[in-house]
Amino acid sequence: MSGLRLVVVGSGFGGLAMALRLKAQGAQVTIVERLSDLGGRAQVFKKNGFTHDAGPTVITAPFLFDELFQLFNKNRSDYCEFIPLDVWYDFIFDDGTKFSYTGDLNHTYSQISHFEPGDVEGYKRLLKLSKSIFKVGFEQLSAQPFTRFWTMLRQVPSLLKLQSYRTVFGLVSKYIKNEKLRKVFSIHPLLVGGNPYTTTSIYTLIHYLERKWGIHFAQGGTGALVASLEKLLIEEGVKIQKNFDITKIEIDANSGKATEVLSSDGENIECDGVVFNGDPPYAYQHLLPARLRRQKLRRPDSNTKFSMGLFVLFFGTKHVYEEVSHHTIWLGKRHEELLKDIFDYKCLADDFSLYIHRPTATDKSFAPEGCDSFYVLCPVPNLQLDLDWEVRGCELRDRIVQALAKTLLPNLDANITDDFWMSPKDFQADYKSVWGAGFSIAPILSQSAYFRYHNKDPEISNLFFVGAGTHPGAGVPGVLSSAKVTERLIIETFC
């Protein structure tokens, strides 16, 4: 690819991985980012001595980052340290009971037996099936381009054998009888924008993925990991342009190819190809010419299902909550009904479930001495529910603080400091996410593989996509794997 000029639009983990992979192939690569720092949704906020990672906080497949450094015969550990966590998640139920999920299988069996001894064998069978799904879904299909329908058809027998027609909750319930444990072992879709009651059971492969590599935290946080990748980009000669707000991808009327990208301040970058690491429906709605023939598949319509929105509350505390783990999932009394309110009815309910990130459990640098740093994520409806988030955000903030003060974080209302929040409105404004969705389109079966946004546009031969909205999907392993898929398609196109 020597001499080939390629532009990567967006610097989320998918875009960063894409830029490095293309540079390793010999291309001249420019990566542009509309924000003032690289990382896309992996922003870092600093306030009065507190540090907050705004993006992904869990690393489950560290080898995917290692590969990026190995492309240039370098070691990731020389740039960023990954710390394996002993406790992966603590689950706190509405009645105060707790399930601690760790990498120690015997410990997991013991925890399960406290709730339902018979579910230990059920979990073993679930984990065995998860490994089988992983072997197909991750090892074979996550790096497989699905730009042709025949590719999808060839996989149907394997997918049917692995019960991909079931939902995650449905498959888990086949093996786990205790209602609380069903909630625990079907939680993963929510971490990538899906409802466990509608998301394809392919996502149960995450159980085995976690068991295989564990759960890690980057020393210094996700921001430190982004900084290490930026350092590698600079070392290898990738051109970086920040504060570049793309407004158009120019398509030549004669050749039908992308020829340049334009920014809101009038700057343009000519190129031989474009890789878009943003929300694909936004690109098709706002950045490409209206004259293009685009299949219905490429255009979001009333039938397109988007992921939920996210309300993220950041705060510090003037007290150290030593008993709180690095990751806690706080489950309210309602489960399926609450998720229906969020995903189906687009209703902001009075109750909620929460994901609580306390990085100071592992890395004390996130807060001043004697303090803690927190990030609390609350799934909410996306902007298909028209709310005044300036008002409703303040109300939700207060309800969350009051609920945590009575349970997980005693006296939080007296100890909280320097708090602020992001709503779906911010996701729409900062990340150009359609409907302010937290993870682009939802990971249901009818929006997976061939039916997800393709990694290569079906008409524009030099326009490619990488990231959460394209195959294989959201989550850090998903977006890093999408860079592998797109790299393969670019090689096939230009070489």
C-alpha positions as CSV (number, residue, x, y, z in Angstrom):
1,M,0.0,0.0,0.0
2,S,3.0,2.3,-0.3
3,G,1.9,5.7,-1.3
4,L,-1.8,5.0,-0.8
5,R,-3.4,8.0,1.0
6,L,-6.1,6.9,3.5
7,V,-8.1,9.0,6.0
8,V,-9.5,7.5,9.2
9,V,-12.4,9.6,10.5
10,G,-12.7,9.2,14.3
11,S,-10.3,8.1,16.9
12,G,-12.2,5.6,19.1
13,F,-10.4,2.3,19.7
14,G,-11.7,1.1,16.3
15,G,-10.2,4.1,14.5
16,L,-6.9,3.9,16.4
17,A,-6.5,0.3,15.6
18,M,-7.4,0.9,12.0
19,A,-4.8,3.7,11.6
20,L,-2.1,1.5,13.0
21,R,-3.0,-1.5,10.9
22,L,-3.0,0.6,7.7
23,K,0.3,2.2,8.6
24,A,1.8,-1.3,9.1
25,Q,0.6,-2.1,5.6
26,G,2.6,0.9,4.3
27,A,-0.2,3.4,3.6
28,Q,0.1,7.1,4.2
29,V,-2.5,7.5,7.1
30,T,-4.2,10.6,8.5
31,I,-6.5,10.2,11.4
32,V,-8.9,13.0,12.2
33,E,-10.9,13.6,15.4
34,R,-13.5,16.3,16.0
35,L,-12.7,16.5,19.7
36,S,-9.6,18.1,21.2
37,D,-8.2,14.7,22.3
38,L,-8.0,11.3,20.7
39,G,-10.0,8.4,22.0
40,G,-13.5,9.1,20.8
41,R,-15.8,8.1,23.6
42,A,-12.8,7.2,25.8
43,Q,-12.6,10.8,27.0
44,V,-10.9,11.7,30.2
45,F,-12.3,14.4,32.5
46,K,-10.3,16.0,35.3
47,K,-11.9,18.2,38.0
48,N,-10.3,19.5,41.2
49,G,-7.9,16.5,41.5
50,F,-10.4,13.9,40.4
51,T,-9.9,11.9,37.2
52,H,-12.7,10.2,35.4
53,D,-12.6,7.9,32.4
54,A,-15.7,8.6,30.4
55,G,-15.5,5.6,28.0
56,P,-15.0,1.8,28.4
57,T,-13.5,0.7,31.7
58,V,-13.1,-3.0,31.2
59,I,-10.5,-4.8,29.1
60,T,-11.4,-8.4,28.4
61,A,-9.2,-9.4,25.4
62,P,-5.8,-7.8,26.1
63,F,-4.1,-9.6,23.2
64,L,-6.1,-7.4,20.8
65,F,-4.1,-4.4,22.0
66,D,-0.9,-6.4,22.2
67,E,-1.3,-7.1,18.5
68,L,-1.3,-3.4,17.6
69,F,2.2,-2.9,19.1
70,Q,3.5,-6.2,17.7
71,L,2.7,-4.9,14.2
72,F,5.8,-2.7,14.8
73,N,7.8,-5.2,16.8
74,K,7.1,-3.4,20.1
75,N,5.6,-4.5,23.4
76,R,2.4,-3.0,24.8
77,S,3.7,-3.5,28.3
78,D,6.5,-0.9,27.6
79,Y,3.7,1.7,26.9
80,C,0.9,0.8,29.2
81,E,0.4,-1.7,32.1
82,F,-2.6,-3.9,32.3
83,I,-3.7,-4.9,35.8
84,P,-5.7,-8.1,36.2
85,L,-8.6,-7.7,38.6
86,D,-9.3,-10.3,41.3
87,V,-13.0,-9.3,41.6
88,W,-14.5,-8.8,38.2
89,Y,-17.9,-7.6,39.3
90,D,-19.9,-7.4,42.5
91,F,-23.7,-7.8,41.9
92,I,-25.8,-6.1,44.6
93,F,-29.6,-7.0,44.5
94,D,-32.5,-4.9,45.8
95,D,-32.8,-7.0,49.0
96,G,-29.1,-6.4,49.9
97,T,-27.8,-9.8,48.8
98,K,-24.5,-9.9,47.0
99,F,-23.0,-12.1,44.3
100,S,-19.2,-11.7,43.8
101,Y,-18.0,-12.7,40.4
102,T,-14.3,-13.5,40.1
103,G,-11.8,-15.4,37.9
104,D,-11.6,-18.2,40.4
105,L,-14.1,-20.9,39.1
106,N,-14.3,-22.6,42.4
107,H,-15.2,-19.3,44.0
108,T,-17.9,-18.8,41.4
109,Y,-19.3,-22.3,42.1
110,S,-19.4,-21.4,45.8
111,Q,-21.2,-18.1,45.2
112,I,-23.7,-19.9,42.9
113,S,-24.4,-22.5,45.6
114,H,-25.4,-19.8,48.1
115,F,-28.3,-18.9,45.8
116,E,-29.1,-22.3,44.2
117,P,-26.9,-25.4,44.7
118,G,-28.4,-27.1,41.6
119,D,-27.3,-24.2,39.4
120,V,-23.6,-25.1,39.8
121,E,-24.0,-27.9,37.3
122,G,-26.1,-25.7,35.1
123,Y,-23.4,-23.0,35.0
124,K,-20.8,-25.6,34.1
125,R,-23.0,-26.6,31.1
126,L,-23.6,-22.9,30.2
127,L,-19.8,-22.3,30.3
128,K,-19.2,-25.3,28.1
129,L,-21.7,-24.0,25.5
130,S,-20.2,-20.5,25.8
131,K,-16.9,-22.0,24.7
132,S,-18.5,-23.6,21.7
133,I,-20.2,-20.3,20.8
134,F,-16.8,-18.5,21.3
135,K,-15.1,-20.9,18.9
136,V,-17.5,-20.0,16.2
137,G,-18.7,-16.5,17.0
138,F,-15.4,-15.0,18.1
139,E,-12.6,-17.1,16.5
140,Q,-14.3,-17.7,13.2
141,L,-16.8,-15.0,12.6
142,S,-15.6,-11.8,14.4
143,A,-12.8,-11.3,11.8
144,Q,-15.0,-12.5,8.8
145,P,-16.3,-9.8,6.5
146,F,-20.1,-10.1,5.9
147,T,-20.4,-8.1,2.7
148,R,-22.0,-10.9,0.8
149,F,-25.3,-12.6,1.7
150,W,-23.9,-16.0,0.8
151,T,-21.3,-15.6,3.5
152,M,-24.1,-15.3,6.0
153,L,-26.0,-18.3,4.6
154,R,-22.9,-20.5,4.9
155,Q,-22.9,-19.8,8.7
156,V,-26.6,-20.6,9.3
157,P,-26.2,-24.3,10.2
158,S,-23.5,-23.5,12.8
159,L,-25.5,-20.6,14.2
160,L,-28.7,-22.7,14.5
161,K,-26.7,-25.5,16.2
162,L,-25.4,-23.0,18.7
163,Q,-29.0,-21.7,19.3
164,S,-28.3,-18.2,18.1
165,Y,-32.1,-17.8,17.5
166,R,-32.5,-17.7,21.3
167,T,-31.9,-14.5,23.3
168,V,-29.2,-14.3,25.9
169,F,-31.7,-14.4,28.8
170,G,-33.5,-17.3,27.2
171,L,-30.3,-19.3,26.7
172,V,-29.1,-18.6,30.2
173,S,-32.5,-19.5,31.7
174,K,-32.2,-22.9,30.0
175,Y,-29.3,-23.7,32.3
176,I,-29.8,-21.4,35.4
177,K,-33.0,-21.6,37.4
178,N,-32.5,-19.0,40.1
179,E,-33.9,-15.7,39.1
180,K,-31.1,-13.6,40.6
181,L,-28.4,-15.7,38.9
182,R,-30.3,-15.4,35.6
183,K,-29.8,-11.7,35.9
184,V,-26.2,-12.1,36.7
185,F,-25.3,-14.4,33.9
186,S,-27.3,-12.5,31.2
187,I,-25.9,-9.0,32.1
188,H,-23.3,-8.8,29.3
189,P,-25.5,-7.4,26.5
190,L,-26.2,-4.3,28.5
191,L,-22.4,-3.6,28.5
192,V,-22.6,-3.4,24.6
193,G,-25.9,-1.7,24.3
194,G,-28.3,-4.6,24.1
195,N,-31.4,-5.9,26.0
196,P,-30.7,-9.4,27.4
197,Y,-34.3,-10.3,26.5
198,T,-33.8,-9.5,22.8
199,T,-30.1,-9.7,22.1
200,T,-29.0,-12.8,20.2
201,S,-27.5,-15.5,22.4
202,I,-24.2,-15.3,20.4
203,Y,-23.2,-12.8,23.0
204,T,-23.0,-15.5,25.7
205,L,-19.6,-16.1,24.2
206,I,-18.4,-13.3,26.6
207,H,-18.6,-15.8,29.5
208,Y,-15.9,-17.9,28.0
209,L,-13.9,-14.8,26.7
210,E,-13.7,-13.5,30.3
211,R,-12.7,-16.9,31.6
212,K,-10.0,-17.2,28.9
213,W,-8.3,-13.9,29.4
214,G,-9.7,-12.4,32.6
215,I,-10.8,-8.8,33.2
216,H,-8.1,-6.1,33.3
217,F,-7.7,-2.4,34.0
218,A,-5.2,-0.1,32.4
219,Q,-2.9,1.5,34.9
220,G,-3.7,5.2,34.7
221,G,-7.1,4.4,33.2
222,T,-8.5,4.2,29.7
223,G,-7.0,7.6,29.0
224,A,-3.5,6.2,29.6
225,L,-4.2,3.4,27.1
226,V,-5.3,6.0,24.5
227,A,-2.2,8.1,25.2
228,S,0.0,5.0,24.7
229,L,-1.7,4.3,21.3
230,E,-1.3,8.0,20.3
231,K,2.4,7.8,21.2
232,L,2.7,4.7,18.9
233,L,0.9,6.6,16.1
234,I,3.3,9.5,16.3
235,E,6.4,7.2,16.5
236,E,5.2,5.4,13.3
237,G,4.5,8.6,11.4
238,V,0.7,8.6,11.3
239,K,-0.6,12.2,10.8
240,I,-3.0,13.3,13.5
241,Q,-5.5,16.2,13.2
242,K,-7.6,17.1,16.2
243,N,-10.6,19.5,16.2
244,F,-11.4,18.3,12.7
245,D,-15.2,18.2,12.6
246,I,-16.1,16.4,9.4
247,T,-19.1,17.8,7.5
248,K,-18.9,15.9,4.2
249,I,-17.3,12.9,2.4
250,E,-16.9,14.0,-1.2
251,I,-18.0,11.4,-3.8
252,D,-16.9,11.9,-7.4
253,A,-19.9,11.8,-9.6
254,N,-18.0,10.0,-12.4
255,S,-16.0,7.4,-10.6
256,G,-18.4,7.0,-7.7
257,K,-15.4,7.0,-5.3
258,A,-14.6,9.0,-2.2
259,T,-12.0,11.7,-3.0
260,E,-11.7,13.9,0.0
261,V,-13.2,14.8,3.4
262,L,-14.2,18.3,4.4
263,S,-14.3,19.9,7.8
264,S,-16.7,22.5,9.3
265,D,-13.9,25.2,9.0
266,G,-13.4,24.6,5.3
267,E,-10.3,22.4,5.5
268,N,-10.2,19.5,3.1
269,I,-8.0,16.3,2.9
270,E,-7.7,14.6,-0.4
271,C,-7.4,10.8,-0.2
272,D,-7.6,7.5,-2.0
273,G,-9.9,6.0,0.5
274,V,-11.9,6.8,3.7
275,V,-12.5,4.7,6.8
276,F,-15.3,6.0,9.0
277,N,-15.0,5.3,12.7
278,G,-18.2,6.9,13.8
279,D,-21.9,6.1,13.9
280,P,-22.7,4.6,10.4
281,P,-26.3,5.9,10.3
282,Y,-25.0,9.4,10.9
283,A,-22.6,9.1,8.0
284,Y,-25.3,7.9,5.6
285,Q,-27.8,10.6,6.8
286,H,-25.5,13.6,7.0
287,L,-22.1,13.1,5.3
288,L,-22.8,11.4,2.0
289,P,-24.6,12.9,-1.1
290,A,-28.3,12.4,-1.3
291,R,-28.1,11.2,-4.9
292,L,-26.5,7.9,-4.0
293,R,-28.6,4.8,-4.4
294,R,-28.5,3.2,-1.0
295,Q,-30.2,0.0,-0.1
296,K,-32.8,0.1,2.7
297,L,-30.2,-1.7,4.8
298,R,-27.9,1.3,4.8
299,R,-30.5,3.8,5.9
300,P,-32.0,3.9,9.4
301,D,-35.8,3.9,9.3
302,S,-38.6,3.3,11.7
303,N,-37.7,-0.4,11.9
304,T,-34.1,0.2,12.9
305,K,-33.5,-0.7,16.6
306,F,-31.0,1.5,18.3
307,S,-29.2,0.8,21.6
308,M,-30.3,2.5,24.8
309,G,-29.1,5.9,25.9
310,L,-26.7,6.4,28.8
311,F,-26.9,8.8,31.7
312,V,-23.4,8.9,33.3
313,L,-22.8,10.5,36.6
314,F,-19.2,11.5,37.5
315,F,-18.3,12.5,41.1
316,G,-15.7,12.4,43.8
317,T,-16.2,11.6,47.4
318,K,-14.6,13.1,50.6
319,H,-14.6,9.6,52.0
320,V,-13.0,6.3,50.9
321,Y,-15.4,3.5,50.4
322,E,-13.0,0.6,50.9
323,E,-15.6,-2.0,50.8
324,V,-16.8,-1.1,47.2
325,S,-15.1,-3.1,44.4
326,H,-13.7,-1.7,41.2
327,H,-16.8,-2.7,39.3
328,T,-20.3,-3.1,40.9
329,I,-23.6,-3.8,39.2
330,W,-26.5,-2.6,41.4
331,L,-29.7,-4.2,40.3
332,G,-33.1,-2.7,41.1
333,K,-36.2,-4.8,41.9
334,R,-37.6,-4.7,38.4
335,H,-35.6,-6.3,35.6
336,E,-37.5,-7.3,32.4
337,E,-40.1,-4.6,33.0
338,L,-37.5,-1.9,33.5
339,L,-35.7,-3.0,30.3
340,K,-38.9,-2.9,28.4
341,D,-39.4,0.7,29.6
342,I,-36.0,1.6,28.4
343,F,-35.8,-0.2,25.1
344,D,-39.4,-0.7,23.9
345,Y,-41.7,1.9,25.6
346,K,-39.0,4.6,25.6
347,C,-40.0,5.6,29.1
348,L,-37.8,7.1,31.8
349,A,-39.0,5.1,34.8
350,D,-38.6,6.2,38.5
351,D,-36.5,3.1,39.3
352,F,-33.2,2.1,37.7
353,S,-30.3,-0.3,37.7
354,L,-26.7,1.0,37.8
355,Y,-23.1,0.2,36.8
356,I,-20.7,1.7,39.3
357,H,-17.0,2.2,38.5
358,R,-14.6,2.9,41.4
359,P,-11.1,3.1,39.8
360,T,-9.6,4.2,43.0
361,A,-10.1,0.6,44.2
362,T,-7.1,-0.3,41.9
363,D,-5.4,3.1,41.1
364,K,-5.3,5.7,43.8
365,S,-4.1,8.4,41.4
366,F,-7.7,8.9,40.3
367,A,-8.5,11.0,43.4
368,P,-6.8,13.2,46.0
369,E,-5.6,11.4,49.2
370,G,-8.5,10.3,51.4
371,C,-11.0,10.5,48.5
372,D,-12.6,8.3,45.9
373,S,-13.4,8.7,42.3
374,F,-16.7,7.3,40.8
375,Y,-18.5,6.9,37.5
376,V,-22.1,5.7,37.7
377,L,-23.8,4.6,34.5
378,C,-27.5,4.4,34.3
379,P,-29.2,2.9,31.2
380,V,-32.0,5.3,30.0
381,P,-34.1,5.6,26.8
382,N,-32.3,7.2,23.8
383,L,-33.5,10.4,22.3
384,Q,-36.4,8.8,20.6
385,L,-38.0,9.8,23.9
386,D,-38.0,13.6,23.8
387,L,-37.0,14.8,27.3
388,D,-35.6,18.0,28.6
389,W,-32.4,16.5,30.0
390,E,-31.4,19.8,31.6
391,V,-34.3,19.2,34.0
392,R,-34.7,15.5,34.0
393,G,-30.9,15.0,34.4
394,C,-30.8,16.9,37.6
395,E,-33.8,14.9,38.9
396,L,-32.2,11.6,38.0
397,R,-28.9,12.6,39.5
398,D,-30.6,13.3,42.8
399,R,-32.5,10.0,42.8
400,I,-29.3,8.1,42.1
401,V,-27.4,9.8,44.9
402,Q,-30.2,9.2,47.3
403,A,-30.5,5.5,46.4
404,L,-26.8,4.9,46.7
405,A,-26.6,6.8,50.0
406,K,-29.1,4.4,51.4
407,T,-27.3,1.3,50.2
408,L,-23.9,0.9,48.6
409,L,-22.4,4.3,49.5
410,P,-23.7,5.3,53.0
411,N,-23.9,9.1,53.5
412,L,-23.1,9.8,49.9
413,D,-25.3,12.8,49.9
414,A,-22.9,14.4,52.5
415,N,-19.7,13.1,51.0
416,I,-20.2,13.7,47.2
417,T,-18.2,16.5,45.6
418,D,-17.4,17.9,42.1
419,D,-20.2,16.0,40.4
420,F,-21.3,16.4,36.8
421,W,-23.1,14.2,34.3
422,M,-23.6,13.3,30.6
423,S,-26.9,12.5,29.0
424,P,-28.0,11.1,25.6
425,K,-28.0,14.8,24.5
426,D,-24.2,14.9,25.1
427,F,-23.7,11.6,23.2
428,Q,-25.5,13.1,20.3
429,A,-23.6,16.4,20.4
430,D,-20.1,15.1,21.2
431,Y,-20.1,11.8,19.2
432,K,-22.7,12.5,16.5
433,S,-24.6,9.4,17.7
434,V,-28.0,9.1,16.0
435,W,-30.7,9.4,18.7
436,G,-27.9,9.8,21.3
437,A,-27.6,6.0,21.4
438,G,-24.8,4.8,23.6
439,F,-23.7,1.9,21.3
440,S,-25.1,2.7,17.8
441,I,-27.7,0.1,16.5
442,A,-28.8,-2.6,18.9
443,P,-27.2,-6.1,18.8
444,I,-30.3,-8.1,17.8
445,L,-30.1,-11.0,15.4
446,S,-31.7,-9.1,12.5
447,Q,-29.0,-6.4,12.9
448,S,-26.0,-8.7,13.1
449,A,-23.4,-10.0,10.6
450,Y,-24.6,-9.3,7.1
451,F,-27.6,-7.4,8.5
452,R,-25.4,-4.9,10.4
453,Y,-23.8,-1.9,8.7
454,H,-21.2,-3.4,6.3
455,N,-17.5,-2.8,6.8
456,K,-17.3,-1.8,3.2
457,D,-20.0,0.3,1.4
458,P,-21.8,-1.8,-1.2
459,E,-21.5,1.0,-3.8
460,I,-18.6,3.3,-2.9
461,S,-15.6,0.9,-3.4
462,N,-13.2,3.0,-1.3
463,L,-15.5,3.8,1.6
464,F,-15.1,1.6,4.7
465,F,-16.5,1.4,8.2
466,V,-15.0,0.4,11.6
467,G,-16.4,0.6,15.1
468,A,-19.5,-0.3,17.2
469,G,-22.1,0.1,14.4
470,T,-20.5,-2.2,12.0
471,H,-19.6,-5.9,12.2
472,P,-18.9,-7.6,14.6
473,G,-20.4,-5.0,17.0
474,A,-19.9,-2.9,20.1
475,G,-17.5,-3.4,23.0
476,V,-13.8,-3.1,23.0
477,P,-13.1,-6.6,21.6
478,G,-15.8,-5.9,19.0
479,V,-14.4,-2.6,17.7
480,L,-10.8,-3.9,17.7
481,S,-11.9,-6.9,15.7
482,S,-13.8,-4.7,13.3
483,A,-10.5,-3.1,12.4
484,K,-9.2,-6.6,11.4
485,V,-12.2,-7.1,9.2
486,T,-11.9,-3.8,7.5
487,E,-8.1,-4.2,7.0
488,R,-8.8,-7.4,5.1
489,L,-11.4,-5.6,2.9
490,I,-9.0,-2.7,2.2
491,I,-6.2,-5.1,1.2
492,E,-8.6,-6.9,-1.2
493,T,-9.7,-3.6,-2.7
494,F,-6.3,-1.9,-3.2
495,C,-3.9,-4.8,-3.6
